[in-house]
Amino acid sequence: MLGPRERRALQALLVAPLSREELDKVAGASNGPALIHRLRNLGFDLPCDKLPTLDRDGAAVYRGEYCLSPADRVRAAALLRGEPAPAELPGQLALPGLPPESEGAA
């Protein structure tokens, strides 16, 4: 299910958020956004926070930083241990590709 790049990316994201450049270096990829896309297709949210910074010319810009949501952390840890990842955590919205919990269900 997880390739070596996905495993390295999730291991690093469990430690700290990563910029695209950091993700490329850690995962051994040259296209971090494609790697994030593959992980999102596996059901991870992987939000990208936009943080203000200055570019090399001193212009104010925003840089993206990928991080694991709380549900992502649970899923990543389970997958990296070789366990099945929980499809959904109590009190959470359904993951992409899975039907939402029906309202009023006990």
N, C-alpha and C positions, 0 to 999 in steps of 0.2 A: 504494500500500500504506500509506504513512504520510501522514496529513494534517498540516497546519501545526502543530496543537497537539501532536501526537505528536512531530513533528520537534523543536519547541522544548523539549519535556520531555526528550527523549533527549539533546539537546545540553547542556542544563543538568545533567542527571544524570551526564554524562561528566565534568563539572567537580567536582561535589560532591553529597553526599546532600541531599535536600530534604524539608522538612516539607510537610504538605498545603497550608498557607497559602502557602508559597513556590512550590510547584508550581502552584497556581492563578494566582499572579501571573506567573510565568515563561511558562506555557503559554497564558495568556489564557483560562483556563477558570474556571468557577464551581463545578465538581464534580470536583476532583482524583481522588477515588477511582474515579469512572467512567472517567476517562482512564487510570488505572493498570489498570483492568479490561480496557479495550480493548487496551492493550499486552500484558497477560498473555495475552489471547486470541491475540496474534500470536506467542506463544512465549517472551516474556520472563518471568523469575522475579520480578524486582523485589521483593526482600524488604523488609519494613517492620520496622526495628529500633525497639524501645520504649525510650525514654530517659527517665530520671527528671528531673523538673523541678518547679517550683512554679507553680501557676496564679495568676491576678491576686489571689486571696484568700489566698495563702500556703499553700494546701493542696498536699501532695505528690501529684503525678499523673505519668503517663507520657505522653509525646508520641511520635507515630509519625514516623519519618523514612524515606522511601523511598530505596533505593540500588540500584545495578546490581551484580549478581553478576559474577564474572570472565567467565562465558560471555555475560552480557548485554552487557558492555562490547565484546566482539568483535562480537557481532551488531549492536549499535547503531552502532558505527563503520562497519561494512560497509554497513548500510542507509543511513546518512547520506551515504556516498560514492557511493551509487547502485549498489552491488554487491549480488549475492545474498548473503544472510546464511547462514553455515554452519549446517546443520541440527543438527550435533552436533560437539563438540570431542573429540579423543581422550581416553579415560579418564574421560569424563563420562557421567552418566545421560542418557537420552533426554529431549528436550524434550517438553512436553505435546502430545499429539496425534500423536506419532511413536512407532513401535514401538521398544522397547529393543533394544540390540544383543543378538544371541543369544550365550549363553555358549559359550565354547570356540571361537568363530569366529576364524579366523586373520587 
